[in-house]
Amino acid sequence: MGNGRGERRIPWKCGKDHILGMVIVNGRNVSRLLLYRNAVNMSAEMPEEVEVMGVLHGMMMDIKCDVPGCGCVRTWSEDARAKRKDTYVAE
């Protein structure tokens, strides 16, 4: 996924496949996370509307999925992303 300006957009998901945000990787391979206020459950009949809570650079620990019954926790780390190209896994 991209926007035509050399950026790629990659969904950032919890361990149960709910979307917590969107990773934006620019043409220089620098990434940032658009963190959603609420996780999106794409398997729901009517997925929630997306509202971006903030843009993360660097690191943020303990981002918790708020889809009922889930509760998965992830850590965003720009450094970990650099080590594992295009792979966004829980730290």
C-alpha positions in Angstrom: 0.0 0.0 0.0 1.3 3.4 -0.8 0.3 6.9 -1.6 2.4 7.6 -4.7 5.0 9.7 -2.8 7.4 6.8 -2.0 5.5 6.0 1.3 4.2 2.6 2.2 1.3 2.0 4.7 1.3 -1.2 6.6 -1.4 -2.1 9.1 0.0 -2.6 12.7 -2.0 -5.4 14.3 -2.3 -7.1 17.7 -1.8 -10.8 18.1 -5.5 -11.5 17.2 -5.4 -9.5 13.9 -7.1 -6.3 15.1 -5.7 -3.1 13.6 -4.1 -0.9 16.3 -2.7 1.7 13.8 -1.0 2.2 10.5 2.8 2.1 10.0 4.0 4.8 7.5 7.4 4.0 6.0 8.8 6.8 3.8 11.2 6.5 0.9 14.2 6.8 3.2 13.0 3.8 5.2 12.1 5.9 8.2 8.9 4.7 10.0 6.3 6.2 12.2 3.1 4.8 13.7 -0.3 6.4 13.3 -1.9 5.0 16.5 -5.7 4.6 16.4 -7.7 5.7 19.4 -9.6 2.4 19.3 -8.5 -0.9 17.7 -10.4 -1.9 14.5 -11.9 -5.3 14.3 -12.3 -5.9 10.5 -14.2 -9.1 11.1 -17.0 -7.2 12.9 -20.3 -6.6 11.0 -19.8 -2.8 11.3 -16.1 -2.0 12.0 -15.5 1.2 14.0 -14.6 4.4 12.3 -10.9 5.2 12.5 -9.7 8.1 14.6 -6.0 8.7 14.9 -4.9 9.4 18.5 -1.3 10.4 17.6 1.8 9.9 15.6 4.6 7.8 17.3 8.3 8.1 16.7 10.8 6.1 18.7 9.2 3.8 21.2 6.0 3.3 23.2 5.4 0.4 25.5 2.2 -1.4 26.5 -0.2 -0.5 23.7 -3.3 -2.5 24.5 -5.9 -3.7 22.1 -9.4 -2.6 23.3 -11.5 -4.9 21.2 -13.8 -6.7 23.7 -12.4 -10.1 24.7 -8.9 -9.4 23.3 -6.5 -7.4 25.5 -3.3 -8.2 23.5 -0.5 -5.8 24.4 2.2 -4.6 22.0 5.2 -2.4 22.0 6.0 0.0 19.2 9.7 0.4 18.5 11.1 2.2 15.5 14.5 0.5 16.2 13.0 -3.0 16.2 11.4 -2.2 12.8 14.8 -1.4 11.4 16.1 -4.8 12.4 13.1 -6.8 10.9 12.2 -5.1 7.7 8.4 -5.0 7.1 7.8 -7.2 10.1 5.9 -5.7 13.0 5.8 -8.1 15.9 5.2 -7.7 19.6 8.4 -7.0 21.5 
